[in-house]
Every structure is written in structure tokens, then in C-alpha cells.
Amino acid sequence: MTDITLPSGKTLHLYTPTEMKAHLDKYVIGQESAKRTICTAVYNHYKRLYLNTQTSLTTKVDKSNVFVTGSTGSGKTFIVKTLAEFIGVPYYIADATSITQAGYVGDDVETILTGLLRACDYNIKEAECGIVFIDEIDKIAKRSSGPNLTGKDPVGEGVQQALLKMVEGNKIGVPPNGGRKHPDQPLAYVDTTNILFVGSGSFAGIEDIVKDRLKGDSKIGFQTSNDDSSSVELEDDEIMDYLCQEDMRKFGFIPEFVGRFPVICNVKPLTKEDLVRIIREPENNILDQYATLLALDDITFKISSEAIDVIAETAVKLKTGARALRSIFECVMEDYMFETPGSGVTEIEVSSKYVKDKIDKRYKNIKDKN
């Protein structure tokens, strides 16, 4: 397939999953399994939209929304954002932590659709074929215990129930300008049947739920006895490869909500080697960005491999993934960016010693805090 006509009437060039992944490979280092899963899910979603417009077909394909798990800074948002821009569909990135159920201070779930409408200049038909990425979705898991639990859970099951109507496909009345609904306010009605929803979060602690479920399976290293030589012990980041809907339910999601997200994939934590590649390899990488800025002042920018290693090691200690790289580089480059423009300097070469000195001042004893 190449060009397809969406229910909105827009013609979309539908790239194959391998073509989508090849594009992501230019910008996203590693995460092979997650990229394959997400590309396949997006491809099948837009094939579904095309097939369901064909009146001659009696088979209708159901929607498969996606759960993406993984630690902060590992690329969950970036993968979906990059892919949506590549295929040319409207998308919106929402934050689940700002949403509360009706009657509490916060945003209604409908504000998610308001954001999607803004992303396509309030073209409702186009919005109805878009992608919504709901970040921090793990924060709306219902709480079952805790010292501060009082019986009220304004960001838990009530929000899931409200979102359920949206993700399963319904006509939702949306305040065009955002905010809460008011009785006299005109609403724009958005049919969410053809919107792909991607729920994302770190899901801290869900690894223990998966481990508990796997206990007793001698083939994967969770046997109760120690005399089974056939078992294979799993690393922590491999545990999440076994994540399923039942684990999501035990984490705090109602079965109806979990059932609307049949596709689950995990984005793995970034290693030092991954971070070194992220610094060097992707299109629009951070080295090229600094080189471009300095080139405007006729300054050549160089940095040693050892210095890059130090930066990557520090980012690992900060435990915020690729997001840490920008702040570390800003720390390292601050004096250069201030002093060299107009100074007559024509070349900068950043050494590992210089990087270590700058990092030691800013991030001293950082490993003791994590």
C-alpha cells in the first residue's frame, strides 16, 4: 500500500513498518523492540482506518491502543512524536497528572481533545484521525493503600472511567477553548473512534508484580528450589519483556481500561554506550547543534572521545536518561559560549579533564544521592 484516503478525506502516504522504523533509526538510538512494536501498531491503525471506509468489506477491524512503559528519558515520547511527524498526522502530548475526575480541581479529560484540535487548527475531521499520547498515565492507577489514603481518589479510578469513554471510541463534547465544561458553553463534538491513543509512563514498582507472577517458572529463573540447572536468571530490564495486561490490572488499572490497550511495549533504560551514541550519531545530535551555534561566530568545535564518555557516565548517574545530556552540556559549555564569541578564538577543543572539572563542581557526589 502507498497512498490511502482517511475517513477525514485526507490522502495519507502510508509507509510500511520497516520504512517507519528506518526513519526512527535516524533519530532514536537503540530501543529496537519498542520501535518495531510501535511502528507496527501505527501502520495497522491507519490500515484499519482505510479498511473501515470500504463499504464493500463486511469485516471491521477493532482499534488497538498502545501502552508504552519505561524509565524517564528513555525515548517514549520522542519515538511517538517523531513517528507522527514523519507520517504527517496531527498529534497531541497530554499529561495525565493534570487530569482529575469531575468535581475536583484540575482539568477534565476532554482537555486532551482540545489540545488535539489546536494541533490541527480546529479541523475536527482531521483531529479524528490523529494520535494522542498520554504521558504519566501510570499516575492515574487507583490507589489501594497508603498512609494518606482517605477513600477519595480524584486522579485514580474516576479518571480511568472518564478516559475509558474516550479511548474506546465515542463522540465526546469538547470545550473548544479548553477548561471545564459549562452549561451554556457551546461544545465541539469529536468522534474518537479513529484516534490512536498511546498511554505512557514509568510504572515504578510494576517489575515486582511481574516477578511475583513469574515465580515458580523454572525456565526463567524464578524457581522455588535451587537445583534446577535449566533456569535462566533475568536481568531487571528483561523482566519488563514479560509485562502483560494482568500486571497492569494489579498495578491499579480497571480491567475495562486495560482491555482498550491490547498492545504493550517496554522502552529499556539507556546505558552509557547508548548515551554515547545519542551524543554522536542521530540526525540533529547535540554535537552538531553546538557546532552550528559556534560556526556562526566562525569557531570550530571539537570534543574528545574521553570527554564524551565522562558526560555519558554522568548522565547515567543522574538517572534521567537522555534528558540529562542537555543540562550537562550546558554546564560544560557555559564558559565557552560566553567568552569565545568576538574574542578572536577560532577553535574550541573540549578535553576530558575540563569536562571532569566542570562536572565535579556542579554534580559533586551525585552518585551518593541516587
N, C-alpha and C positions, 0 to 999 in steps of 0.2 A: 504494500500500500504506500501511496505517496500523499497526494492531496485528498483531504476529506472535507465534507461540509458538516459543520456542527449544527445542533439544534438552533443556535443563535443566527444561523445563516452565514456565519463567517467561514471562510475557507482556511483550513489549517494544514500545513505540511506536517504529516505525521512521520517523524523519524523512528526508526526501529530501535529496540532496546540497546543493541550494540552501538548504534550511532549516538544515542544519548549518552551512553557510558563513555564512549570515546571523547565526547565533548567534556564531560565531567573530569576525565583523567587529566585534562589540561590545567585544571584549577584545583582539584581535590586530590591530595596525596593519600594513598592507602585506601582503607575502607572498601575493599573490593566487594565483599559480600553485600554490604549495605547499598552500594551503588547499583549492583545488579538487581537487588530486590526492588529498590525504588524506581529504577528505570522501567522494569517490567510492569510494576503496578501502574505507573503513569501511562505507559503505552496501552495497556489493556483498558484503562479507564477511558481513554479517548477513542479507542476502537468501539467500546461499548456505546459511547455517545453516538457514534456514526451508525452502528448497527440498529440502535433503538429508534432511529429516524426512518429506517427502511420498512415501509408498511407491508411489504411482501413477506417479511420474516415473522414467523409466529413465536420464535424463541426470543425472550427478553433476558438480557444479561444483568444480573444484580451488581450493585456498586460494592467495591472493596476498599474501604478506607484503610489507613495505614497508621500503625503505632511505630515510632522510632525512639529507641532508648539509647542512652549513652551519657557519659560524663560531660560536664560543661567544657566548651571549647573544642569539642571533638569533631565538629563539622555538620551537625544535624541540620541546622537552619541553612547553612551555606549550600549544602547539597540541593535542597529543595528550591531555594531561591535561584541558584544558578540554572537548574533544570527548567524551571518555569520561564525564566527569561529567554532561554535558548529555544524552547518550542513556541514561545510567543503567546502565552495565555496570561490573563490577569491573575495576580496572586496577592494575598494579604497575610502578614505575620501578626498574629494576635498573641496576647499574654493572658493565660488563664488565671493568673494571680489577681488580676484586677476585676474579675467577674464574680458577682455574688447572686444568690437567688433573690427573687422579688421580695421587697420589704426590708432589705438591708442596704447599707451604704456601699456603693460600688457601681459597676457597670452591669447592665443587662447583657445576656448572651447575644442579643440582637445587634449589639455594637460591633460584633465581629463582621457581620454582613455589611454594616455601614462602612467599615474600613475597606471591604472588597469593592463596594460600589464606588468609593472615592478613587480606588486604584484604576478604575476603567471609566472615569468621568461620568459616573452615574448611568452608564448604559446597562440596564437591568439584564437584557438578553445576553450580553457578553459576560456579565458577572456570573450568570447562572451556569457558565461553562468554565469557571475558574478553579483555582486551588487555594484552600485556606490552610495555613499552617498554625496550629495552636500550640504555642510553646508553654513549658511548665505545666503540662496537663496532669502530671503526677501530683500537683498540689491540690487538685480537686478530688483526690481519693478520699472517701469518707473515713473519718476517724472513729476508731472503736475503743480507744483507751488513751489515757494520758492524764497528767496532773491538772491540766487546765480544761478538761472536757466537762462541759456543763449541760450537755444534751442538745445544745444548739450547734449547728454546723453549717453556717451560711455559705461556705465555699466548698462543701462536700457533695453529698448525695443530691441535694436540691439543684445544684448547678449541673450535675450529670443528667438529671431528669430533664432540665431545660435544654441542655445541649442535645439530648437524645432526639428530640423532635427535629432538630436542625440537621444532624448528621445522617439520619435515616432517610431524609427526603420529604420535605413538606413546604407549603407556601407559608413563609414567615413574614409578618408585618414588621417593617423596619423603620424607625425614625430616620428620615433622610439625613438629618444633621447630627445624628448620634445622640447619646444621653438616654435618659429614661423615657419610657412611653408616657404620654399624657392623653387624657380622654378626648381633648379637642384637637390633637395633633394629627395631621394627615400622614398616612403611612405609605411607604413603598413596599409592595409585596414581591418577595424574591422566592422563587422555587429552587430549593436546594437539592433537588433530585440528582442533578448532574454536576454538582460541585464536589470535588475530591477533597476530603478532609484528612490532614496529616496531624496526628497528635504526638507531641514530642516532650521528653523530659528525662531527667537523670534517674528517676525511680530509685533513689537511695534506699538500700536495705532489701530490695527485691531479690538480690542474689541469695540471701538466706532462705527466702521462700522457695526458690528453685532448688537449692541444696536439700532442703527438707523433703521435697518431692522426689528427688533423685536418690535419696538414701535407700540402701538395700540393693541397688542395681550394681552388681559386682563388675559389670563390663565397663563402667565409667568411674570406678574408684570410690564408690560410696558404700562398699560392702560393710556389714557389721562385724565380720571376722577378718583377721589379718592374714589368713592363709590362702587367699585366692590370688594366685600369681597372674591371672588373666586380666586383672583390673588395670585401668589406665587412669592415673590421677589427673584431674583437670586443673588448669590454671584458673585464677579468678576471672580473667577476661573471657575464658572459654565457657564459663558457667552460663553466661547470658545467651549463648547459642541455643540453649535448651529452653529458653523462655517461651511460655505458651499462654493462652487465654485464661486458663485456670489460675496461673500465678498472678495474673492481673486482677482477677476476681478477689483472690486472697489479699492482695495489696490494698484493696479498698474500692474497686470499681464494681458497680452493679452489673449483673450478667447481661442485661439488655444493652448496656452501653458497650461493654467489651465485645458483644456479638456483632456490633456495627464496625469493628476494626479487625477484620479477619487476617490482615497482613501485618506481621510483626518482624522488625529487623533491629539489629543492635549495631551501634557505631562504637568501635573499640577505642579505649584510651590511647592517646598519642604517645609513642615512645620518643626517646631522644633522636633516634635515627629518622623517625617520621618528621620531627620538627626541623631537623637539618634540611631535609628535602623540601619542606614547606618554605623555608627561608630562601632556598636556591632555585627550585625547579618550576613552580607553576607560572602560568602567564600572569603578568601583573604582580610578581612576587615583591616582597618588601625591599630586597636589594635593588631591584630595578626602580622602585619608587624613589628611594633615596638618591640613586644615581641620576634620575631625571631631575629631581629638585636641584641638586648641586650643579648639574650640567647647565642650568640656566644662568649660573654665575661663573661658567667656564671652569668648573672644578671637576676633576676626575676622582671618582670614589672607588676605593679598594678596601677590602676587608679580608683578613687571613682566615684560612680554614679553621685554625685553632680558636680564633675569636668567635666564629660561628658556633663551634662546639660548646664553648662556655655559655653563650646565650641560650642554646637549646637545653643545656643542663639546668640552667636557672629556671627556664620555663617549666621543666618537669617538676622542679621543687615547688613552684608556685601553684601547681595543680589546677590551673585554669586553661590548659591546653594551648591551642594556637592563639587565643586571645592575649596571652601573656607576652607574645613576641613583640607586639607594637609598643607596649609600655616599656619593655626592656630596651628596645632600640631607641626610643625617645630619650631614655635615661643616658644611654651610651653616646648618642649623637648630639645631645643638647649643646655642649660647648662648641663643637664643630659648626653646628648650624647657626650659632650666634656669632662666632668670631671670624669665620673664614670669608663670608661674602664681603667683597670690596677690600679685602686685605692684601690682595696680590697673590695669595696662595692658589696654586693651580692643580694640586693633587693632595688627596687625603688617603692615608693608608692606616686603617684601624688594626691595632695589634691585639693579641690575646691579653697581654699584660695591662694595656689600657682598659680593655673591657672588664677584666677582673677587678681593677681598682675602682672603676665606676660602680660596678655591681656590689662590691663589698660595702661601699658607703650607703647605697640605697637598700640593699637586701641583706644586710648583715644578719647572720644567724637564722636565715629564713628556714633552714631545714629543721631547726629546733621548734618551729611554730606549727609544723604540719605533722 
